[in-house]
Structure formats: structure tokens, C-alpha cells
Amino acid sequence: MQKSFFPPLLLTFLLPGVVNASSLVVNQVGYLSVWPKTAFLVNADKQIKNAEILDASNRHSVFKLNVESVKKDPQTQDSLQILNFSGFSASGRYIIKAGEVESLPFSIGQDIYQEPLKLLLRSYYLQRCGIAIDDASTGLKHEACHLHDAVIARTDKAHKAGDAIPSVGGWHDAGDYGKYIASTAVAIGRNLALYEDNPQFFNTFRFDIPETGNAQPDILDEMRIGLDWMLTMQRSDGALYRKIGGDAWPKGLTPDQDKQKRYVYPLTTAETAKAAAAWAMASRVYQATQPEMAAKYLEAAKLSWRFLETIHEQVFDYKDGDNKGSGPYMYNKTDNDITLTYDWDDRLWAAVELFIVTKESRYKKYIEATLPSAPLNPYEWKDPSALAMTDILFHPALQDYKSWRILTEKKFTERANKLLANVAASGYRIANNRFVWSSNKITAEEGVILVYAYRLTKKAAYLDAAVAQLNYILGRNHFNLSFVSGVGTNSVANVSHIYLSAIKSKLPGLFVGGPNELEQSNIGPKNLGPLSYIDDARSYATNEYAIDYNASLIGLMGLLLSTPYPTEHTPIMPTHLK
């Protein structure tokens, strides 16, 4: 999302990749005992053929391993040597030593991802809008904010400009204080899909929010914050307003100090469809424990679909000035994906979710007309239809629709094979080769596709590649850096976040956007692929967190934890490198 709450600056810094210091990079959280386990020795200054794993508590050697020959990574020009220790599975805390180079500590075990998952999910509570927060575990504290959200920006068929509509609540989207249907709906979708995938785990998984201890799983309590706020953004005819924001970026202010008038910006059909999809999912997920709310969500979803049936082409009510103090979430110079020129991908997601619940023919007809030509892209606000396709493959309510399944299986296997080729061509085993705004989120979502491709085909290479995406995100990368604040010994330290900059503090569990070749904030290096990144709070184009970024990593992490690894499988590291 393009922003400008920090002024452009010119500064001198060492470009990543120019200084070829030796390092030994690992997933800094670690590896499940059954996972493939690899580290990379980066730019060693002399030939090293052997390495050892040390117990981190006493530095005793516990495992010897070979260091493979040097391969050049074409994306970073790093010289990489693979250290494969998949044969070592003893639980513990370790360091790898190769010559004089040592890795950061990491763990092997079965429960090592509970704390990172807790931090990632808990971030939503810390982003809540409209309530006072006094959080003992992080020290985060502010009074209730944005209690007058919001007034209508422009006259439409439902309201006049200046009319107040109560829309308190929801989550601050990212490092700013805007609230957006696009990111809220897709974040909810990914989290609810994960809950449906593994309800037994999430029914008892606690992450210490005010509602913890009630009869509802924490993840469902938290998702209601977004679901209920979206209800306030729905017009009486079913259309959705798209966002709330002010006329200016609130520089240097805490949320409760941001007293500017905030506006409700007009409708889009794409956001209307996204909200309908999220509500339809919620209607089935909450049915067992909160049937009244489930019914309310379903009625809202149906109402939005009825509105969409009256408009067959995308409508996006926009005027210059709408994005002065909030993110665009629309087709623009930065976000110029073709999927933003139409809305049938959003409608497809809504139709599938509504069909699962209702089995009504109106949704079935839309699916059958749209699915054949729909591409499989990473799930995001620009195209959320991957979640519809996942449901077609795996949701029990859709298993009788074999023609849909055949179409969708082909889409998944074709994309997964392309991702395997990307992994083989990348020294750091990155499936995503588009280093654009939120590239890390895309990497996580490509990992999700690989997990589902494995579940579909049982081809173990897909699952190995999915684990590789998590490894990259959590430290096995050029920067020897975990892209999640507070997760790993060397994690991102300077998240682009107005509130954190205002109080000069840090928060754990924030997943940042990552390398971006265009680097629109003009702080870090441009046009260097995976090297176009800088850990600097001014770099909103590479180092901002967002609620939908976290959702994608939560999804990848959660799916990997719930996917049994194949027995008697020797992990492989395919490579096209020389």
C-alpha cells in the first residue's frame, strides 16, 4: 500500500550484498524434528568442507555434517554452501559451526512454533481501534481512539456528505491508523480458513487477549473484531464502503492523539464481494457457538450478493484526494496488477463461500461461469480467489462437484510446478520471484499453495519447498534476519509503524513487507531484487507490517504444523544452480 507519512530522505548506506561478510544462516525459530533441515554458509572466505552442530547450552558437539560445494545465487550473487542436517532430529537448542563461522541459535522440536504463532495472532489485539489498550506483556498503552469514526466523504444514494455513521472498532490496518475492508476481509478469510483446517488445535490455543477464558476460541474472538466492524460499513442495500481514514497521515501521534475528522470513503463492488465472502465463512464457523451472530453474518453476506447481482461490472467510486491520508487499495502506479481492473475474482470467492452454506443455484451458476478462466494467484487483497479454489479442493461440502475439482487440481499442480522451478533456480530457495510491495506476504502465500499442492498430490517436493519459504522468512536469507519482529535472535528491529515511532518502542509479532525493487519510500536500495530491503522505520515500502501480511504467515505456519510429513522421505534440495 503506497504511503507517504515519512518525508523522502537521501542518506548514505552500504548496499546489501556489497559487503560479502561470511555468515551461516538458519531458520532462527527452528525445525520440527521431521522437517528437512538445511542451513546455508554464505560467502565463506575460505573453502570449508565440514561443520558441526553444537548444543547451545554447553557448546558440546552433537552432530557432524558435510558442507556442500559452492553454488552462486543468481539473485544476490552470494556464494552459498548447503549444510544438510535432516538426519539429526534430537530436540534441543543448537548452533552450527563451520570453520570460524557460527549460526545464530535455533531449536529442533515439536512445540517450537507455539510462541511465534501466539505473537503473530496477538498482534491483532494490539491493533484494535476504538478501545483503550493497557497491555502488561508488551507495555503498550493508549486511551480509546477514533471514537467518532466516521463521516461520509461524498453523497451517495444512502447518505449525504458529512453524515455521521457509527463505525467505531475494527483494526488499524498496518503502520497507519486507517481501516480498510480489503485487508480486513482477506485477513479474516485466511484466519478462518486456518481455524476450519485445524479446529481441534485452535479451540484450545490461547494468546492472551481480553476475551481469553470465555467459551469461544481466541482466534474466533479476535476475528469478530473485524467481522463486526465490517457490518458498520455496509449500506442498507448491501454495498460496502471501502475504508475509513483522515485527510492527512497522523505523523508522530499515538492513536488516541489522532483527533482529525475521519471519513468513510465510497463503495466498491470488489470490497463488497470480499466482505460477503468473509461473512459467509463466519456464518458456518460461528454456527456452533454463536448461532445468532452466524445468522447475522449470513444475512449480511446474502444482502451484499443481492447488491452485486444488480451491477455486473466492477464499480469503484473514487476521486482525487481520497488517498491523501490513507492507503489506496486500488489500481495505481504501485499496485497495477490486472486483477485490480475487474472484480470477478472477489465475486468468485464470495460465491463459493455462500454456496457452501446455502447450496443456492444463484451462486452455483456464478462459480460455473467464472471458475474455468480464473487463474490461481497467491491469496491477497488484489485477488482472493485462491481461497475459493482451496475450498473447492478440500471443503467437505464441495466434494461432489467433481468437474470443479478437476479444473482446480490442474490450476494447483501447474502453479506448484512453476513454484518448484523458482525454488530450484533460487539459491535461497524462494518460490516467489516478484520482489514488489509486500513480497514477503507473497512468499508466504506461495508457501500455502505448495502445502495444499502436497495435500492434493502427496508429492513430497511440494512440502519441502513450502518449509523452505518459512525458512527464508525466519532467517535463512541474505540478511540473516527474521522478518518477524521479536521472533528469532536477529529479527527486524525498526518496523515502519506510526505508533511505535511516536512512543519509541517495539512490538513483537509484526511481519514486515520485505524486499521491494521499487522501494517507493526512497530509503533503501532499488532494483536489486531480494536485496532491495532495509530495516529502517522510514521505509514503509519494505518494512511496514499489515494485518493481512500477518494472516499469510499465520496461514503458512499453521498449515505446516497440521500437515504430517511423509514417512521414509529423504528431503531433497533441487537446484539449477552452478
Number of C-alpha atoms within 10 A of each C-alpha: 17 18 19 19 21 18 10 13 11 9 8 8 10 9 15 18 16 11 9 15 10 17 21 26 27 29 27 25 24 24 26 21 19 19 23 24 24 19 23 24 28 24 20 21 11 8 12 17 14 14 21 21 22 20 17 17 10 8 13 12 16 12 14 14 17 16 19 16 14 19 18 17 18 14 15 18 15 22 20 23 24 20 25 19 18 16 15 17 16 12 15 15 17 23 20 29 20 21 14 10 15 19 21 22 21 20 22 21 17 13 13 17 17 15 14 20 20 16 22 23 26 21 20 25 21 18 21 21 25 21 17 14 19 13 15 8 7 12 12 16 14 16 14 15 22 22 15 17 21 22 22 22 20 17 12 12 7 10 15 13 13 14 15 16 16 14 22 18 21 28 25 23 23 24 23 25 27 21 26 28 28 24 26 29 27 27 25 28 28 24 23 22 21 21 21 15 17 15 15 10 13 17 15 13 16 18 21 16 18 13 14 16 12 9 11 16 21 23 24 18 17 24 22 16 19 24 20 18 20 28 18 16 26 19 19 12 15 22 27 28 23 26 26 26 27 22 15 15 23 20 15 18 16 19 23 17 14 17 14 14 14 22 25 27 24 22 21 21 28 31 29 32 30 32 34 34 34 29 32 31 26 27 26 20 19 19 13 10 12 14 14 12 16 21 18 16 26 23 17 25 29 20 19 28 26 15 19 22 10 8 10 11 13 15 16 17 15 15 10 6 9 20 19 15 21 26 22 19 20 20 15 12 8 14 17 12 13 10 18 20 15 18 23 25 25 27 28 30 26 32 28 26 27 27 20 20 14 14 14 12 10 15 20 16 12 17 21 13 11 14 18 13 9 17 17 22 20 24 23 24 23 26 26 27 27 24 26 25 25 19 21 25 23 15 15 10 13 17 13 10 11 12 11 18 19 12 17 24 18 12 18 25 19 13 19 24 15 14 24 22 17 19 24 19 21 22 27 25 26 28 28 22 17 16 24 22 25 24 22 27 27 26 26 30 27 25 34 26 27 31 25 23 26 23 17 14 12 14 14 20 21 24 27 24 30 33 23 24 27 23 26 27 25 25 27 25 25 23 20 24 26 27 29 27 25 19 24 21 16 19 20 22 20 22 29 26 24 25 22 19 19 13 13 10 14 19 18 18 23 28 33 30 28 30 28 28 23 20 23 19 19 18 25 30 20 18 13 18 18 25 24 22 26 25 22 17 21 26 25 29 31 32 31 28 28 27 24 26 28 28 29 28 28 24 25 26 22 22 21 21 16 12 14 12 18 14 7 6 12 14 20 13 16 16 16 13 13 11
